[in-house]
Amino acid sequence: MKTKTNVSVDVLNRIRESASINYQTAVPIATPNADNIRVIGAVIMDSPNLQNEFLNALINRIGKVVLKTRLFTSPLAPFVKGDLSYGETIEEIFVNLISAHQYNAQKGEQEVWKREFPDVRSQFHIVNSEIFYKTSNGRKELDKAFLSGEGVADLIEYIVGRMFTSCEYDRYLMMKYLVAKSALDGTMTIIPVSKVTDEATAKGLMKGIKAYSNNFEILSTKYNTAGVYNSSAKEDQYIIIDNDNDANLSVDCLAYMFGPEFANSGAKKIRIDGFDEFDIDRLKVLLDLDENESVFTDTELLALGNIEAVLLDWAWFQVYYKLFETRYLENPENLYENTWLHVWTVYSRSIFENAVIFASGTNGISSLAIDDNTVPTVTHGVGGSATIDVTITFSGLTPKQGGVVTYSVELSNGATGTATIDSNGKLTWSDGFTANDTITVTVTSVADPTKTDSATITVA
């Protein structure tokens, strides 16, 4: 491992190698010698042009490379897809399975020219985060860089390190926020498990994860938001688990899950501090929320604490950089420089890729009720329409399709009119009803068919 002195010497020489002829002529080659570094500092500090060239190289090219192995790295960094080279939008396209048909010679003659287009779905991911970081450094900090062998390395950490670490930490918060919102908005399948408290309950969790990991390898519509036929190979599957639960997992548990190679390498298991652990003040800035707006309610944070683990496909996260650029500007009057890091990012999640949540506690629909104020009055001989609203109350996390309901309508025996209700709850009735006919509307939860409510309308 390089010492800070060696890092400083390496940085100084790399800047010199890529610098202008004037810089190379004026600035000597660096050696691991404090006197040599002080001489280099005196030359650079004596010329504003050399200072600018030095800082420009340090901030924009050299500093980030040198710090790469020393900066905080987000545990969720493996899911970042890279740079968005063209435009500000990514179109994710998925082609669903093609329908199968029974061979029938006579039918074929009639249908041979019929068109049958494939079921093509698409989702757009756009740049939705434009953040910048700003830090100032004065002549005093630049002078210190040349007082010792460690100075240049310290300067890199002072200027570049603070911004890059802040950016990486914020990216971690935003990606964890994507998981949290998916758990709360009913777009992920929730698998009930016991609370992990020891190795025995951890093994129970891993047993469940293994079963669904195996299921992921088979084409299914159950595990993605769009309900398309998709699968996930083992090498594309990742477990996200918090540190407390990970502490209860032995090597034997991991070997049971993915084999000894996985257990020994630690690959495909991502550890985080907790699904309910967030720096709320920073998230408000990142999400551009007002001070009085909430990122999560207290009830939602309690629900997020029920998450024991998440199993998902690598492609579920759709995170790209559109812009990652540093700029600096010198203030000659006050002898300091401002440095900016601009980061434009796509933060999104795929509706086509597999992902499930393993959660303890009570999660699901606690009640479903028709809003009586939206049940219409029907008068005989008068047709009309009205939309019937439904209130759904959740306990814990929201199940997949938790907000989706089906409507049905039933008429009394002998009713003389007709009535229909669409998928949005719009009830339409004809003018043929007579007094005392009844129209019964029933609403049923898709996620939990045991949750249902009905309203009976007696024609006046």
PLY file of the C-alpha trace (Angstrom):
ply
format ascii 1.0
element vertex 460
property float x
property float y
property float z
element edge 459
property int vertex1
property int vertex2
end_header
0.00 0.00 0.00
1.32 3.41 -0.94
2.18 5.91 1.80
0.77 9.41 1.55
4.24 10.67 0.58
4.40 8.22 -2.33
0.86 9.21 -3.32
1.86 12.89 -3.31
4.95 12.23 -5.44
2.92 10.08 -7.83
0.26 12.78 -8.21
2.79 15.57 -8.78
4.57 13.60 -11.50
1.35 12.49 -13.20
0.17 16.10 -13.35
3.54 17.14 -14.76
3.51 14.40 -17.42
0.18 15.59 -18.83
0.84 19.31 -18.36
1.83 22.00 -20.82
5.43 22.54 -21.93
5.62 25.67 -19.77
4.57 23.68 -16.70
7.02 20.86 -17.41
9.85 23.36 -17.92
9.15 25.27 -14.72
8.21 22.42 -12.34
10.88 19.80 -11.54
10.22 16.06 -11.25
9.01 15.13 -7.77
10.91 12.78 -5.45
10.06 11.42 -1.98
11.94 14.26 -0.39
10.36 17.07 1.63
12.80 19.67 0.31
12.04 18.69 -3.27
8.29 19.02 -2.69
8.75 22.42 -1.04
10.72 23.59 -4.10
7.91 22.42 -6.37
5.41 24.25 -4.16
7.40 27.48 -4.29
7.47 27.34 -8.10
3.75 26.63 -8.42
2.67 29.17 -5.79
4.75 31.87 -7.47
2.75 31.65 -10.71
-1.06 31.99 -10.95
-0.98 30.21 -14.32
0.84 27.22 -12.84
-1.56 27.21 -9.88
-4.53 27.08 -12.24
-3.02 24.27 -14.30
-2.12 22.31 -11.16
-5.59 22.66 -9.61
-7.38 21.91 -12.86
-5.49 18.62 -13.28
-5.81 17.77 -9.60
-9.57 18.27 -9.50
-10.69 17.08 -12.93
-8.34 14.20 -13.73
-5.88 13.04 -11.14
-7.59 13.45 -7.80
-10.56 11.18 -8.47
-8.33 8.38 -9.78
-6.00 8.55 -6.78
-8.90 8.57 -4.32
-10.84 5.78 -6.01
-9.75 3.07 -3.57
-9.94 5.32 -0.52
-13.37 6.92 -0.87
-16.60 5.67 0.69
-18.21 3.26 -1.76
-21.95 2.72 -1.62
-22.94 -0.91 -0.97
-25.46 -0.46 -3.80
-22.81 0.73 -6.28
-22.80 -2.62 -8.19
-26.27 -1.78 -9.50
-25.25 1.49 -11.18
-25.38 0.96 -14.93
-22.82 3.59 -15.97
-23.01 6.70 -18.14
-25.97 7.81 -20.23
-24.11 8.77 -23.39
-26.89 10.17 -25.58
-29.94 12.18 -24.61
-31.61 12.27 -21.22
-33.98 9.33 -21.60
-33.60 5.56 -21.65
-36.29 3.41 -23.23
-36.43 -0.07 -21.73
-38.21 -2.47 -24.08
-39.62 -5.87 -23.18
-41.24 -8.37 -25.54
-43.65 -10.73 -23.82
-44.25 -14.37 -24.78
-45.84 -15.10 -28.17
-49.20 -16.93 -28.09
-49.26 -20.62 -29.00
-51.89 -22.04 -31.40
-53.23 -25.51 -32.12
-52.60 -26.68 -35.67
-55.82 -26.74 -37.68
-55.62 -27.03 -41.45
-59.13 -25.72 -42.16
-58.85 -22.83 -39.70
-55.45 -21.97 -41.09
-56.89 -21.31 -44.52
-59.18 -18.68 -43.00
-56.67 -17.02 -40.66
-53.39 -17.20 -42.55
-53.46 -13.50 -43.42
-54.56 -12.27 -40.01
-52.03 -10.11 -38.24
-50.82 -10.97 -34.75
-48.43 -8.41 -33.33
-46.08 -9.29 -30.45
-46.84 -7.92 -26.99
-44.17 -5.22 -26.78
-43.98 -3.13 -23.60
-41.76 -0.15 -22.91
-40.76 1.99 -19.94
-38.94 5.30 -20.05
-36.31 6.28 -17.50
-35.39 9.97 -17.44
-32.83 12.19 -15.75
-34.65 13.12 -12.54
-31.86 14.36 -10.29
-29.63 17.37 -10.99
-27.44 18.02 -7.94
-24.25 19.96 -7.42
-21.71 20.06 -4.60
-19.58 23.07 -3.80
-16.47 23.50 -1.68
-14.02 26.37 -1.19
-10.29 26.27 -0.52
-7.95 29.19 0.05
-4.27 29.85 -0.49
-3.58 28.49 2.99
-4.79 24.99 2.01
-2.74 25.10 -1.20
0.37 26.23 0.70
-0.01 23.29 3.08
0.13 20.86 0.18
3.84 21.59 -0.27
4.96 21.72 3.37
5.38 17.94 3.72
5.45 14.74 1.75
1.84 14.01 2.67
0.51 17.44 1.71
-0.70 16.80 -1.84
-2.51 13.62 -0.78
-4.16 15.58 2.04
-5.16 18.32 -0.41
-6.86 15.78 -2.67
-8.84 14.44 0.25
-9.69 17.98 1.36
-10.93 19.23 -2.03
-11.97 16.19 -4.05
-12.66 13.63 -1.36
-15.34 15.59 0.42
-17.37 16.11 -2.74
-17.06 12.58 -4.10
-17.87 11.02 -0.73
-20.91 13.27 -0.39
-22.06 12.28 -3.87
-21.58 8.57 -3.22
-23.45 8.75 0.09
-26.35 10.58 -1.54
-26.51 8.01 -4.32
-26.75 5.32 -1.64
-29.64 7.15 0.02
-31.50 7.61 -3.27
-31.12 3.97 -4.31
-32.29 2.76 -0.91
-35.20 5.20 -1.26
-36.20 3.44 -4.52
-36.49 0.14 -2.64
-38.43 1.77 0.20
-40.96 3.46 -2.12
-41.48 0.19 -4.01
-42.19 -1.56 -0.72
-44.73 1.10 0.20
-46.51 1.67 -3.13
-47.57 -1.90 -3.82
-45.32 -2.66 -6.80
-43.36 -5.55 -5.25
-44.49 -9.00 -4.11
-44.27 -9.40 -0.32
-43.28 -12.78 1.10
-44.21 -13.26 4.79
-41.39 -14.55 7.02
-40.57 -14.63 10.73
-38.60 -11.85 12.37
-34.89 -12.68 12.27
-33.54 -12.79 15.81
-30.94 -15.58 15.75
-29.28 -18.09 13.46
-32.33 -20.39 13.50
-34.68 -17.69 12.21
-31.96 -16.55 9.79
-31.89 -20.06 8.35
-35.67 -19.90 7.96
-35.28 -16.65 6.03
-32.59 -18.14 3.79
-34.75 -21.17 3.13
-37.49 -18.88 1.84
-35.03 -16.86 -0.21
-33.62 -20.02 -1.76
-37.09 -21.17 -2.80
-37.87 -17.88 -4.52
-34.38 -17.69 -5.99
-35.09 -21.01 -7.67
-38.49 -19.72 -8.79
-36.80 -16.69 -10.36
-35.06 -19.02 -12.82
-38.41 -20.06 -14.32
-40.43 -17.73 -16.54
-43.22 -16.21 -14.47
-45.48 -13.17 -14.27
-45.61 -13.19 -10.46
-42.45 -11.35 -9.49
-42.35 -8.18 -11.60
-44.56 -5.10 -11.54
-45.63 -5.30 -15.20
-46.80 -8.92 -14.90
-44.75 -10.06 -17.92
-43.09 -13.42 -18.35
-39.54 -12.98 -17.13
-36.82 -14.96 -15.36
-33.57 -14.19 -13.57
-30.46 -16.34 -13.80
-28.67 -17.10 -10.53
-25.70 -14.93 -11.52
-28.04 -11.93 -11.90
-29.72 -12.34 -8.51
-28.77 -10.27 -5.46
-29.83 -10.36 -1.83
-30.02 -7.03 -0.02
-29.99 -7.53 3.74
-29.38 -5.29 6.73
-26.34 -5.63 8.96
-28.26 -7.01 11.94
-29.73 -9.87 9.94
-26.42 -10.50 8.20
-24.78 -10.96 11.61
-27.09 -13.93 12.18
-26.11 -15.59 8.90
-23.37 -18.17 9.15
-21.18 -19.33 6.29
-23.23 -22.54 6.30
-26.41 -20.53 5.61
-24.85 -18.85 2.60
-23.41 -22.10 1.28
-26.89 -23.62 1.55
-28.29 -20.74 -0.46
-25.88 -20.38 -3.38
-23.17 -22.98 -2.84
-19.74 -22.78 -1.18
-18.30 -20.44 -3.83
-20.88 -17.81 -2.94
-20.35 -18.22 0.80
-16.61 -17.88 0.47
-16.58 -14.93 -1.89
-19.37 -12.90 -0.30
-20.64 -12.04 -3.79
-24.30 -11.27 -4.53
-25.06 -10.33 -0.94
-25.39 -6.59 -0.35
-25.32 -5.35 3.23
-26.97 -2.07 4.20
-27.54 -0.30 7.52
-31.31 -0.85 7.46
-34.33 -0.44 5.22
-35.78 2.09 7.66
-32.54 4.01 8.22
-32.46 7.31 6.30
-30.77 10.68 6.56
-34.08 12.50 6.23
-32.64 16.02 6.03
-30.35 15.10 3.11
-33.14 13.20 1.36
-35.38 16.27 1.50
-32.75 18.22 -0.41
-32.16 15.42 -2.89
-35.90 15.03 -3.51
-36.43 18.80 -3.65
-38.99 18.75 -0.85
-40.07 21.70 1.23
-39.06 21.80 4.87
-42.59 20.93 6.01
-42.95 18.01 3.57
-42.31 14.47 4.82
-40.16 11.89 3.07
-41.85 9.12 5.06
-44.52 9.16 7.72
-43.77 7.57 11.09
-46.13 4.73 10.15
-44.25 4.13 6.89
-40.89 4.01 8.67
-42.28 1.43 11.09
-43.51 -0.61 8.12
-40.11 -0.43 6.43
-38.64 -1.90 9.60
-40.55 -5.11 8.76
-38.30 -5.77 5.74
-35.93 -8.64 6.49
-34.37 -8.94 3.02
-34.92 -8.17 -0.65
-34.18 -10.52 -3.55
-33.93 -8.84 -6.93
-32.47 -8.98 -10.40
-29.40 -6.82 -11.11
-31.36 -4.98 -13.81
-34.14 -3.91 -11.41
-32.21 -0.76 -10.55
-32.07 1.64 -13.49
-29.45 4.15 -12.31
-27.29 6.05 -14.81
-25.08 9.11 -14.76
-25.84 11.74 -17.36
-23.34 14.28 -16.06
-20.45 13.91 -13.62
-18.31 16.98 -14.02
-16.13 19.20 -11.88
-15.50 22.90 -12.37
-13.51 25.43 -10.38
-13.35 29.19 -10.31
-10.71 31.41 -8.75
-11.62 34.53 -6.80
-8.49 36.69 -7.32
-9.66 39.38 -4.92
-9.92 37.12 -1.88
-7.37 34.47 -2.98
-9.56 31.39 -2.81
-11.05 28.89 -5.27
-14.56 27.46 -5.42
-14.89 23.93 -6.74
-18.16 22.42 -7.99
-19.13 18.84 -8.73
-22.27 18.58 -10.91
-24.03 15.22 -10.89
-27.08 14.51 -13.06
-28.56 11.09 -12.53
-31.33 8.77 -13.64
-32.86 7.11 -10.56
-35.47 4.58 -11.59
-36.59 0.96 -11.23
-37.61 -1.51 -13.91
-41.20 -2.73 -13.98
-40.10 -5.79 -15.99
-37.39 -7.24 -13.73
-37.99 -9.62 -10.84
-37.92 -8.41 -7.24
-39.57 -9.63 -4.02
-39.54 -8.45 -0.41
-39.28 -10.77 2.59
-41.07 -9.08 5.47
-42.04 -9.95 9.03
-44.95 -8.56 11.01
-48.41 -7.78 9.67
-48.40 -6.51 6.10
-51.40 -6.20 3.84
-54.90 -4.82 3.58
-56.62 -4.27 6.91
-59.92 -2.98 5.53
-61.77 -2.11 2.34
-64.92 0.01 2.30
-67.14 1.69 -0.27
-67.47 5.42 0.31
-71.18 5.86 1.10
-71.10 9.46 -0.11
-70.37 8.25 -3.65
-73.22 5.71 -3.79
-75.81 7.37 -6.10
-79.54 7.73 -5.76
-81.36 6.04 -8.64
-84.83 7.17 -9.64
-87.15 5.00 -11.71
-87.42 6.01 -15.32
-84.22 8.07 -15.19
-80.87 6.79 -16.45
-77.50 8.07 -15.27
-74.01 7.30 -14.10
-71.78 7.85 -11.06
-68.31 6.78 -9.94
-68.17 4.79 -6.73
-65.06 5.40 -4.62
-63.36 2.88 -2.36
-61.17 3.45 0.69
-58.44 0.87 1.34
-56.51 0.83 4.60
-53.15 -0.92 4.82
-51.28 -2.40 7.74
-47.49 -2.45 7.37
-46.20 -2.71 3.80
-48.49 -2.46 0.79
-48.88 -5.77 -1.09
-48.46 -5.97 -4.84
-51.62 -4.62 -6.51
-52.78 -3.57 -3.05
-54.67 -0.62 -4.49
-56.32 -2.61 -7.29
-59.94 -3.76 -6.96
-62.53 -5.42 -9.15
-66.15 -4.29 -9.41
-69.25 -6.33 -10.11
-72.94 -5.45 -10.27
-76.00 -7.61 -9.54
-79.67 -6.75 -10.11
-82.67 -7.93 -8.11
-84.88 -10.63 -9.62
-87.29 -9.15 -12.09
-85.44 -5.82 -12.38
-86.53 -4.13 -15.58
-83.45 -2.01 -16.21
-79.80 -2.68 -16.95
-76.63 -1.58 -15.14
-72.92 -1.97 -15.77
-69.78 -0.93 -13.92
-66.32 -0.47 -15.42
-62.85 -1.09 -13.96
-62.70 2.48 -12.62
-65.89 2.10 -10.59
-68.12 4.07 -12.94
-71.65 2.70 -12.55
-74.04 3.32 -15.47
-77.75 2.48 -15.33
-80.55 2.66 -17.85
-83.91 4.43 -17.50
-85.84 1.15 -17.45
-85.84 0.52 -13.68
-89.02 0.62 -11.65
-89.43 1.56 -8.01
-88.04 -0.95 -5.47
-85.70 -2.62 -7.99
-82.23 -3.03 -6.45
-78.72 -2.64 -7.83
-75.95 -4.21 -5.75
-72.37 -3.17 -6.35
-69.59 -5.36 -4.93
-65.92 -4.36 -4.67
-63.18 -6.95 -4.09
-59.46 -6.53 -3.51
-57.21 -8.18 -6.10
-54.35 -8.59 -3.61
-56.61 -10.06 -0.90
-59.95 -11.38 -2.21
-61.17 -11.87 1.37
-61.44 -8.07 1.63
-64.71 -7.05 0.01
-67.61 -4.63 0.47
-71.02 -4.17 -1.10
-73.58 -1.39 -1.45
-77.22 -1.97 -2.40
-79.14 0.79 -4.16
-82.92 0.67 -3.98
-84.56 2.45 -6.90
-86.82 5.24 -5.74
0 1
1 2
2 3
3 4
4 5
5 6
6 7
7 8
8 9
9 10
10 11
11 12
12 13
13 14
14 15
15 16
16 17
17 18
18 19
19 20
20 21
21 22
22 23
23 24
24 25
25 26
26 27
27 28
28 29
29 30
30 31
31 32
32 33
33 34
34 35
35 36
36 37
37 38
38 39
39 40
40 41
41 42
42 43
43 44
44 45
45 46
46 47
47 48
48 49
49 50
50 51
51 52
52 53
53 54
54 55
55 56
56 57
57 58
58 59
59 60
60 61
61 62
62 63
63 64
64 65
65 66
66 67
67 68
68 69
69 70
70 71
71 72
72 73
73 74
74 75
75 76
76 77
77 78
78 79
79 80
80 81
81 82
82 83
83 84
84 85
85 86
86 87
87 88
88 89
89 90
90 91
91 92
92 93
93 94
94 95
95 96
96 97
97 98
98 99
99 100
100 101
101 102
102 103
103 104
104 105
105 106
106 107
107 108
108 109
109 110
110 111
111 112
112 113
113 114
114 115
115 116
116 117
117 118
118 119
119 120
120 121
121 122
122 123
123 124
124 125
125 126
126 127
127 128
128 129
129 130
130 131
131 132
132 133
133 134
134 135
135 136
136 137
137 138
138 139
139 140
140 141
141 142
142 143
143 144
144 145
145 146
146 147
147 148
148 149
149 150
150 151
151 152
152 153
153 154
154 155
155 156
156 157
157 158
158 159
159 160
160 161
161 162
162 163
163 164
164 165
165 166
166 167
167 168
168 169
169 170
170 171
171 172
172 173
173 174
174 175
175 176
176 177
177 178
178 179
179 180
180 181
181 182
182 183
183 184
184 185
185 186
186 187
187 188
188 189
189 190
190 191
191 192
192 193
193 194
194 195
195 196
196 197
197 198
198 199
199 200
200 201
201 202
202 203
203 204
204 205
205 206
206 207
207 208
208 209
209 210
210 211
211 212
212 213
213 214
214 215
215 216
216 217
217 218
218 219
219 220
220 221
221 222
222 223
223 224
224 225
225 226
226 227
227 228
228 229
229 230
230 231
231 232
232 233
233 234
234 235
235 236
236 237
237 238
238 239
239 240
240 241
241 242
242 243
243 244
244 245
245 246
246 247
247 248
248 249
249 250
250 251
251 252
252 253
253 254
254 255
255 256
256 257
257 258
258 259
259 260
260 261
261 262
262 263
263 264
264 265
265 266
266 267
267 268
268 269
269 270
270 271
271 272
272 273
273 274
274 275
275 276
276 277
277 278
278 279
279 280
280 281
281 282
282 283
283 284
284 285
285 286
286 287
287 288
288 289
289 290
290 291
291 292
292 293
293 294
294 295
295 296
296 297
297 298
298 299
299 300
300 301
301 302
302 303
303 304
304 305
305 306
306 307
307 308
308 309
309 310
310 311
311 312
312 313
313 314
314 315
315 316
316 317
317 318
318 319
319 320
320 321
321 322
322 323
323 324
324 325
325 326
326 327
327 328
328 329
329 330
330 331
331 332
332 333
333 334
334 335
335 336
336 337
337 338
338 339
339 340
340 341
341 342
342 343
343 344
344 345
345 346
346 347
347 348
348 349
349 350
350 351
351 352
352 353
353 354
354 355
355 356
356 357
357 358
358 359
359 360
360 361
361 362
362 363
363 364
364 365
365 366
366 367
367 368
368 369
369 370
370 371
371 372
372 373
373 374
374 375
375 376
376 377
377 378
378 379
379 380
380 381
381 382
382 383
383 384
384 385
385 386
386 387
387 388
388 389
389 390
390 391
391 392
392 393
393 394
394 395
395 396
396 397
397 398
398 399
399 400
400 401
401 402
402 403
403 404
404 405
405 406
406 407
407 408
408 409
409 410
410 411
411 412
412 413
413 414
414 415
415 416
416 417
417 418
418 419
419 420
420 421
421 422
422 423
423 424
424 425
425 426
426 427
427 428
428 429
429 430
430 431
431 432
432 433
433 434
434 435
435 436
436 437
437 438
438 439
439 440
440 441
441 442
442 443
443 444
444 445
445 446
446 447
447 448
448 449
449 450
450 451
451 452
452 453
453 454
454 455
455 456
456 457
457 458
458 459
